[in-house]
Amino acid sequence: MSKLEKKLSKLPKTPGVYFFKDKTGEIIYIGKAANLGNRVRQYFQASRYRDAKTDQLVAEITDLDWSAVETEVDALFLEAELVRRYLPRYNIMLRDDKSLLYVRIDIKSDYPTVKLVRRPLDDGAEYFGPYLSGFSLKKALRYLRRAFPYAISRPQAQKRASLYYHLGLDPGLEESKTTLVDYRQNLRKLTQYLRGHRQTLMREIEKEMKRAAKAKQFEQAAKLRNQLQHLQALSQQIIFSDREIQDAAKDQALVELANLVSLKQPPRRIEGFDISHIGGTDTTASLVVFVDGLPYKTAYRKFKIKGLGNDDFAHLYEAIKRRFKVDNIKKWGLPDLILIDGGKGQLAAGLKALDEVGQAIPTIGLAKRFEEIIINQQETKNNKPEFEIINLPQNSHLVKLLQRIRDESHRFAVSYHELLRTRRQTVSILDQIPGIGPITRKKLIRHFGSAKAVMSASTKELSKVISRKMAIKITQHFKRPSYNRE
């Protein structure tokens, strides 16, 4: 019996995620299943129809591995995260969906909604994902909406509760069927579920239910009972979830990382830093957080760098010193490990900042060009750090994890930089008009949406927002030959 056949015989009948590997050990495909044993064996059944791409995949498989989870709900999130980490080539070749999906929840809004979007924005809302299977995600949300009723859009001039409210799927804010405070509390439960804290959430709801019943608040107790029943039934559905809280010791990449930097146990919380700017302007720094090898987006932070100039070392030094201020440590805690996007110079700057704030947190760098892992080996007599450069195979579990964290910190830094640059460019046009102060600028942008729209507005339209005298000044300013109004 071959190695592959032995593993096939040991596959459990539980939900989970499976990994197909080629002869070099590279992960070439990641999939999810309601029943690992049945699903994986289907690939190797001679009588089963397969298309040409799947035949090509099966021909390359020489080994497999898997990670069993409680429900398919858990499997969806683990699959999504691992595909983004390893980028297996067959997941791209075989995937039917044209784009990834995210769940967007604007819980801070005066009328919070839950929507599916293709791209997360830096708009203050919470995003969950990405998800590879749009069909599975939509099906999961349909069931979750029964337990946590939510609105999918803001009503336009609607005073009555929608049909969704009468079906038990909408909070009914229009007729004050639910208060905004209660609705937000309900959405927090939904986000807690999406983060993978299902069991904790169900215990909390059960306690609330018992307290309400004891206080003779029977209507509230009944609502909580129904919510609990919906969640219990959810585990029986063929759907998938957002976040798998897996044992860090079971993640091979984290075990390798612990061995690499001589940690006693795999790091649970890893924080990644990166800098973004163009020519030293609108400089930003990102802080992304991975817990148990998976992104924890609600813990992400961003910094608008105060230092000027094109000096990544100085900017990184500033960001890390600000991150580890006493107040921030109290609010955010401490990571088990820090990953810096860059080589020796960036790592040295980060270590200097940590030393000055009295923190001895294991810190490594990842240089982009050759994906070299930079480790602080020891202190020399001159009290200067001495680095060790480690090169691992590009398909190793550890490199894939570090690349995932590095790429996420880069994406987050760039998105904030683009936002600041857009704001600066928008403000600079109105700044050139004499007599226009920050309050007037803000009022105009809020009303018209952009500086370009202000430029195109007539005196009459501007007069609805500001004084006629100021409106005339603006229209006359933009009529100068130097401005193209087309």
C-alpha positions as CSV (number, residue, x, y, z in Angstrom):
1,M,0.0,0.0,0.0
2,S,1.4,3.4,-1.0
3,K,1.8,6.4,1.3
4,L,-1.2,8.1,-0.4
5,E,-3.4,5.0,-0.1
6,K,-2.6,4.7,3.6
7,K,-3.6,8.3,4.2
8,L,-6.8,7.9,2.2
9,S,-7.8,5.0,4.5
10,K,-7.3,7.2,7.6
11,L,-9.5,10.1,6.4
12,P,-12.2,11.0,9.0
13,K,-15.9,11.3,8.2
14,T,-16.0,14.8,9.7
15,P,-16.1,18.3,8.0
16,G,-12.7,19.8,7.3
17,V,-10.2,21.2,4.8
18,Y,-7.9,19.0,2.7
19,F,-4.6,19.7,1.0
20,F,-3.2,18.0,-2.1
21,K,0.5,18.0,-2.6
22,D,2.8,17.2,-5.5
23,K,6.1,15.2,-5.4
24,T,8.1,18.3,-4.2
25,G,5.7,18.7,-1.2
26,E,4.1,21.9,-2.6
27,I,0.4,22.4,-1.9
28,I,-1.3,22.4,-5.3
29,Y,-4.9,22.4,-4.2
30,I,-7.0,23.2,-1.0
31,G,-10.6,22.2,-0.7
32,K,-13.3,22.0,1.9
33,A,-15.8,19.1,2.6
34,A,-18.7,18.1,4.7
35,N,-17.3,14.6,4.9
36,L,-13.5,14.5,4.3
37,G,-13.4,10.7,3.7
38,N,-16.1,10.7,1.0
39,R,-15.1,13.9,-0.7
40,V,-11.3,13.2,-1.0
41,R,-11.8,9.6,-2.2
42,Q,-14.0,10.8,-5.0
43,Y,-11.0,12.3,-6.7
44,F,-9.4,8.8,-7.0
45,Q,-12.5,6.9,-8.2
46,A,-11.8,5.6,-11.7
47,S,-15.5,5.4,-12.5
48,R,-16.2,9.0,-11.6
49,Y,-16.3,11.6,-14.4
50,R,-13.7,14.3,-14.2
51,D,-12.9,17.2,-16.5
52,A,-9.5,17.7,-18.0
53,K,-8.2,20.1,-15.4
54,T,-9.2,17.8,-12.5
55,D,-7.5,14.9,-14.3
56,Q,-4.4,17.0,-14.5
57,L,-4.6,17.8,-10.8
58,V,-5.1,14.2,-9.8
59,A,-2.1,13.1,-11.9
60,E,0.1,15.4,-9.9
61,I,-1.1,14.4,-6.4
62,T,1.5,12.3,-4.5
63,D,0.5,13.2,-0.9
64,L,-2.4,14.7,1.0
65,D,-3.1,16.2,4.4
66,W,-6.2,17.5,6.2
67,S,-7.5,19.6,9.1
68,A,-10.8,18.3,10.6
69,V,-13.2,20.9,12.1
70,E,-16.5,20.8,13.9
71,T,-18.8,22.0,11.1
72,E,-18.8,23.1,7.5
73,V,-19.4,26.5,8.8
74,D,-15.9,26.4,10.3
75,A,-14.4,24.8,7.1
76,L,-15.3,27.7,4.8
77,F,-13.2,30.3,6.7
78,L,-10.2,28.0,7.1
79,E,-10.3,27.2,3.4
80,A,-10.5,30.8,2.5
81,E,-7.6,31.8,4.7
82,L,-5.3,28.9,3.6
83,V,-5.9,29.5,-0.1
84,R,-4.9,33.1,0.4
85,R,-1.8,32.0,2.2
86,Y,-0.6,29.3,-0.1
87,L,-2.2,30.5,-3.5
88,P,-2.3,26.9,-4.8
89,R,-2.2,27.0,-8.6
90,Y,-5.1,24.6,-9.1
91,N,-7.4,26.7,-6.9
92,I,-7.1,29.4,-9.5
93,M,-7.5,27.0,-12.4
94,L,-10.5,25.2,-11.0
95,R,-12.3,28.1,-9.3
96,D,-15.7,29.1,-10.9
97,D,-16.2,32.3,-8.9
98,K,-14.9,35.4,-10.7
99,S,-14.2,37.4,-7.5
100,L,-13.8,37.0,-3.8
101,L,-16.6,38.2,-1.5
102,Y,-16.5,40.0,1.9
103,V,-19.2,40.6,4.5
104,R,-19.4,44.3,5.3
105,I,-21.1,45.4,8.6
106,D,-21.3,49.2,9.2
107,I,-22.2,48.8,12.9
108,K,-21.3,52.4,13.8
109,S,-23.8,53.8,11.3
110,D,-27.1,55.3,12.4
111,Y,-28.8,52.6,10.3
112,P,-26.4,49.6,10.2
113,T,-26.6,47.2,7.3
114,V,-25.0,43.9,6.4
115,K,-23.9,43.6,2.8
116,L,-21.7,41.5,0.5
117,V,-18.9,43.4,-1.3
118,R,-16.1,42.6,-3.7
119,R,-13.5,44.8,-2.1
120,P,-13.0,46.1,1.4
121,L,-12.6,49.9,1.9
122,D,-11.1,51.9,4.7
123,D,-14.5,53.4,5.6
124,G,-14.9,52.5,9.3
125,A,-17.0,49.4,8.6
126,E,-16.0,45.9,9.7
127,Y,-15.2,43.4,7.0
128,F,-15.1,39.6,7.2
129,G,-13.6,37.4,4.5
130,P,-12.6,36.9,1.8
131,Y,-14.8,33.9,0.8
132,L,-14.1,31.7,-2.3
133,S,-17.6,30.4,-2.6
134,G,-20.2,33.1,-3.1
135,F,-23.0,30.5,-3.1
136,S,-22.0,29.0,0.2
137,L,-21.5,32.4,1.8
138,K,-25.0,33.6,0.8
139,K,-26.6,30.4,2.0
140,A,-24.8,30.8,5.4
141,L,-25.9,34.4,5.8
142,R,-29.5,33.4,5.1
143,Y,-29.4,31.0,8.1
144,L,-27.5,33.5,10.2
145,R,-30.1,36.2,9.5
146,R,-32.7,34.1,11.2
147,A,-30.7,34.1,14.4
148,F,-29.5,37.7,14.1
149,P,-32.0,39.8,12.1
150,Y,-30.3,42.6,10.1
151,A,-31.1,45.1,7.4
152,I,-29.5,44.8,4.0
153,S,-30.1,48.4,2.8
154,R,-31.2,51.7,4.1
155,P,-34.8,52.4,3.3
156,Q,-35.7,55.3,1.1
157,A,-38.6,57.4,2.5
158,Q,-40.0,54.3,4.0
159,K,-41.9,54.6,7.3
160,R,-43.4,51.1,7.6
161,A,-41.5,48.1,8.7
162,S,-40.4,46.0,5.7
163,L,-41.7,42.6,4.7
164,Y,-38.4,41.2,6.0
165,Y,-39.3,42.4,9.5
166,H,-42.6,40.4,9.4
167,L,-40.6,37.4,8.3
168,G,-38.3,37.8,11.3
169,L,-35.3,38.8,9.2
170,D,-35.1,42.6,9.8
171,P,-34.9,44.6,13.0
172,G,-37.7,47.0,12.0
173,L,-36.0,50.2,12.9
174,E,-38.5,52.2,10.7
175,E,-41.3,51.6,13.2
176,S,-39.0,51.4,16.3
177,K,-39.7,47.7,16.6
178,T,-36.1,47.5,17.8
179,T,-34.0,50.2,19.3
180,L,-30.7,51.1,17.6
181,V,-28.9,50.1,20.8
182,D,-30.5,46.6,20.8
183,Y,-29.9,46.3,17.0
184,R,-26.2,47.0,17.4
185,Q,-25.9,44.6,20.3
186,N,-27.5,42.0,18.0
187,L,-24.9,42.8,15.3
188,R,-22.1,42.4,17.8
189,K,-23.3,38.9,18.4
190,L,-23.3,38.3,14.6
191,T,-19.7,39.5,14.3
192,Q,-18.7,37.4,17.3
193,Y,-20.1,34.4,15.5
194,L,-18.3,35.3,12.2
195,R,-15.0,35.5,14.2
196,G,-15.4,31.9,15.2
197,H,-16.6,32.3,18.8
198,R,-19.7,30.1,18.3
199,Q,-19.5,28.1,21.5
200,T,-18.7,31.1,23.7
201,L,-21.6,33.1,22.1
202,M,-24.1,30.2,22.6
203,R,-23.1,30.0,26.3
204,E,-23.6,33.7,26.7
205,I,-27.1,33.6,25.0
206,E,-28.1,30.7,27.2
207,K,-27.1,32.6,30.3
208,E,-29.0,35.7,29.1
209,M,-32.1,33.5,28.5
210,K,-32.0,32.1,32.0
211,R,-31.6,35.5,33.5
212,A,-34.5,36.9,31.5
213,A,-36.7,34.0,32.5
214,K,-35.8,34.4,36.2
215,A,-36.7,38.1,36.0
216,K,-40.0,37.1,34.4
217,Q,-39.1,38.8,31.1
218,F,-40.7,36.0,29.2
219,E,-40.8,37.7,25.8
220,Q,-37.1,38.5,25.9
221,A,-36.4,34.9,27.1
222,A,-38.4,33.5,24.2
223,K,-36.4,35.6,21.7
224,L,-33.1,34.4,23.2
225,R,-34.4,30.8,23.1
226,N,-35.3,31.1,19.4
227,Q,-31.9,32.6,18.7
228,L,-30.2,29.7,20.5
229,Q,-32.2,27.2,18.6
230,H,-31.3,28.8,15.2
231,L,-27.6,28.6,16.1
232,Q,-27.9,25.0,17.2
233,A,-29.6,24.1,14.0
234,L,-27.0,26.0,12.0
235,S,-24.4,23.2,12.7
236,Q,-26.6,20.8,10.8
237,Q,-26.8,22.9,7.7
238,I,-24.5,22.4,4.7
239,I,-22.9,25.8,4.8
240,F,-19.6,27.4,5.7
241,S,-18.2,29.9,8.3
242,D,-15.7,32.8,8.4
243,R,-13.1,32.0,11.0
244,E,-11.6,28.8,12.3
245,I,-10.0,29.2,15.7
246,Q,-7.5,26.3,15.5
247,D,-5.0,25.1,18.0
248,A,-1.8,27.0,17.2
249,A,0.3,23.9,18.0
250,K,-1.5,22.1,15.1
251,D,-0.5,24.7,12.5
252,Q,2.7,23.4,11.0
253,A,3.8,26.9,9.9
254,L,3.5,28.2,13.4
255,V,5.5,25.3,14.8
256,E,8.2,25.9,12.3
257,L,8.2,29.6,13.2
258,A,8.6,28.8,16.9
259,N,11.5,26.5,16.2
260,L,13.1,29.2,14.0
261,V,13.1,31.9,16.7
262,S,13.5,29.5,19.7
263,L,10.1,30.1,21.2
264,K,8.8,27.6,23.8
265,Q,5.5,27.4,22.0
266,P,4.0,28.5,18.7
267,P,3.2,32.2,18.6
268,R,-0.5,32.9,19.0
269,R,-0.5,36.6,18.2
270,I,1.7,37.9,15.4
271,E,1.8,41.6,14.4
272,G,3.0,42.8,11.0
273,F,4.3,46.3,10.2
274,D,4.8,48.0,6.8
275,I,5.3,51.6,5.6
276,S,3.7,53.2,2.5
277,H,4.4,56.6,0.9
278,I,5.2,58.3,-2.4
279,G,8.3,60.4,-2.3
280,G,8.0,60.9,1.4
281,T,4.5,62.4,1.3
282,D,1.4,61.1,3.0
283,T,3.4,58.5,4.8
284,T,1.5,55.8,6.6
285,A,2.3,52.7,8.7
286,S,0.1,49.6,9.1
287,L,-0.2,47.2,11.9
288,V,-2.0,43.9,11.0
289,V,-2.7,41.1,13.5
290,F,-2.8,37.4,12.9
291,V,-4.1,35.1,15.7
292,D,-3.4,31.4,15.4
293,G,-2.1,32.0,11.9
294,L,-5.4,33.7,10.7
295,P,-6.0,37.5,10.2
296,Y,-7.9,39.2,13.0
297,K,-9.1,42.3,11.2
298,T,-10.8,44.1,14.0
299,A,-7.4,44.4,15.7
300,Y,-5.7,46.1,12.7
301,R,-4.4,49.6,13.4
302,K,-3.0,52.4,11.2
303,F,-0.6,55.3,11.9
304,K,-0.3,58.6,10.1
305,I,3.5,59.2,10.3
306,K,4.5,62.5,11.6
307,G,8.1,62.4,10.5
308,L,8.8,63.9,7.1
309,G,11.0,62.7,4.2
310,N,11.7,59.5,2.4
311,D,13.2,57.5,5.3
312,D,11.5,54.1,5.8
313,F,13.8,53.3,8.7
314,A,12.8,56.4,10.6
315,H,9.1,56.0,9.8
316,L,9.2,52.4,11.0
317,Y,11.0,53.4,14.2
318,E,8.2,56.0,14.8
319,A,5.4,53.6,14.2
320,I,6.7,50.9,16.5
321,K,7.5,53.4,19.3
322,R,3.9,54.6,19.0
323,R,2.5,51.1,18.9
324,F,4.2,50.2,22.2
325,K,3.3,53.3,24.2
326,V,2.1,52.4,27.6
327,D,-1.6,53.3,26.8
328,N,-1.6,51.2,23.6
329,I,-0.1,48.2,25.4
330,K,-2.9,48.4,27.9
331,K,-5.6,48.6,25.2
332,W,-4.1,46.1,22.7
333,G,-1.9,43.9,24.7
334,L,1.5,42.5,23.5
335,P,2.2,40.2,20.5
336,D,4.2,37.0,20.7
337,L,6.2,37.9,17.6
338,I,6.6,40.9,15.3
339,L,7.1,40.6,11.5
340,I,8.6,43.7,9.7
341,D,8.3,44.1,6.0
342,G,11.9,44.7,5.0
343,G,15.5,43.7,5.4
344,K,18.3,44.4,7.9
345,G,17.8,48.2,7.9
346,Q,14.1,48.0,8.7
347,L,14.6,45.3,11.3
348,A,17.4,47.3,13.0
349,A,15.1,50.3,13.2
350,G,12.3,48.2,14.7
351,L,14.6,46.6,17.3
352,K,16.0,50.1,18.3
353,A,12.4,51.3,18.9
354,L,11.5,48.2,21.0
355,D,14.7,48.6,23.0
356,E,13.9,52.2,23.8
357,V,10.4,51.3,25.1
358,G,11.7,48.4,27.1
359,Q,10.1,45.6,25.1
360,A,12.0,42.4,24.3
361,I,9.6,40.9,21.8
362,P,11.0,38.4,19.2
363,T,11.1,40.3,15.9
364,I,12.0,39.2,12.4
365,G,12.1,40.7,8.9
366,L,11.1,39.4,5.5
367,A,12.9,40.9,2.6
368,K,10.9,41.1,-0.6
369,R,13.4,40.3,-3.3
370,F,14.5,36.8,-2.4
371,E,12.0,36.2,0.5
372,E,14.9,36.1,2.9
373,I,14.0,35.7,6.6
374,I,16.1,38.1,8.7
375,I,16.7,37.2,12.3
376,N,18.4,39.1,15.1
377,Q,21.1,36.7,16.2
378,Q,23.0,38.4,19.0
379,E,24.4,41.6,20.3
380,T,28.0,42.5,19.4
381,K,30.5,44.4,21.6
382,N,29.5,47.6,19.9
383,N,25.9,47.0,21.0
384,K,24.8,46.7,17.4
385,P,22.5,43.9,16.3
386,E,24.0,41.1,14.2
387,F,21.6,39.4,11.8
388,E,21.3,35.9,10.4
389,I,19.8,35.5,6.9
390,I,17.7,32.3,6.4
391,N,16.5,31.1,3.0
392,L,13.8,28.5,3.0
393,P,12.0,26.8,0.1
394,Q,9.4,29.1,-1.4
395,N,6.7,26.5,-1.0
396,S,7.4,25.9,2.7
397,H,4.6,26.3,5.2
398,L,6.5,29.0,7.1
399,V,7.4,31.1,4.1
400,K,3.8,31.0,2.9
401,L,2.5,32.2,6.3
402,L,5.1,35.1,6.5
403,Q,4.3,36.1,2.9
404,R,0.6,36.2,3.8
405,I,1.2,38.5,6.8
406,R,3.6,40.7,4.9
407,D,1.3,41.1,1.9
408,E,-1.7,41.9,4.2
409,S,0.3,44.6,6.1
410,H,1.4,46.0,2.7
411,R,-2.2,46.1,1.4
412,F,-3.5,47.8,4.6
413,A,-0.7,50.4,4.5
414,V,-1.2,51.2,0.9
415,S,-5.0,51.6,1.3
416,Y,-4.6,54.1,4.1
417,H,-1.9,56.0,2.1
418,E,-4.2,56.2,-0.9
419,L,-7.0,57.6,1.3
420,L,-4.7,60.3,2.8
421,R,-3.4,61.2,-0.7
422,T,-6.9,61.5,-2.1
423,R,-7.9,63.8,0.8
424,R,-4.9,66.0,0.4
425,Q,-5.5,66.4,-3.4
426,T,-9.1,67.1,-2.8
427,V,-8.4,69.8,-0.2
428,S,-5.6,71.4,-2.1
429,I,-7.9,72.6,-4.9
430,L,-10.2,74.4,-2.5
431,D,-7.2,75.7,-0.6
432,Q,-6.2,77.9,-3.5
433,I,-9.4,80.0,-3.1
434,P,-8.8,83.1,-0.9
435,G,-11.1,83.3,2.1
436,I,-12.1,79.6,2.0
437,G,-11.4,78.2,5.5
438,P,-11.5,74.6,6.8
439,I,-15.1,74.8,8.0
440,T,-16.4,76.1,4.6
441,R,-14.3,73.4,2.8
442,K,-15.7,70.7,5.0
443,K,-19.3,71.9,4.4
444,L,-18.8,72.0,0.6
445,I,-17.2,68.6,0.4
446,R,-19.9,67.1,2.6
447,H,-22.7,68.5,0.5
448,F,-21.3,68.0,-3.0
449,G,-19.2,64.9,-2.4
450,S,-15.9,66.1,-4.0
451,A,-13.9,69.1,-5.0
452,K,-14.6,68.4,-8.7
453,A,-18.3,68.6,-8.0
454,V,-17.7,71.9,-6.2
455,M,-15.9,73.2,-9.3
456,S,-18.8,72.3,-11.5
457,A,-21.5,73.7,-9.3
458,S,-23.3,76.9,-10.2
459,T,-23.5,80.0,-8.0
460,K,-27.2,79.2,-7.2
461,E,-26.2,75.6,-6.2
462,L,-23.4,76.9,-4.0
463,S,-25.6,79.5,-2.4
464,K,-27.7,76.7,-0.9
465,V,-24.7,75.7,1.3
466,I,-22.8,79.0,1.8
467,S,-23.4,82.7,1.4
468,R,-24.0,84.1,-2.0
469,K,-21.0,86.4,-1.8
470,M,-18.7,83.3,-1.1
471,A,-20.5,81.3,-3.8
472,I,-19.7,84.1,-6.4
473,K,-16.1,84.1,-5.3
474,I,-15.8,80.4,-5.9
475,T,-17.4,80.3,-9.3
476,Q,-15.3,83.3,-10.4
477,H,-12.2,81.5,-9.2
478,F,-12.9,78.4,-11.2
479,K,-13.8,80.3,-14.3
480,R,-10.1,81.4,-14.6
481,P,-8.4,80.1,-17.8
482,S,-6.1,77.9,-15.7
483,Y,-9.0,75.6,-14.9
484,N,-10.6,73.2,-17.4
485,R,-14.3,72.9,-16.6
486,E,-15.0,70.2,-19.2
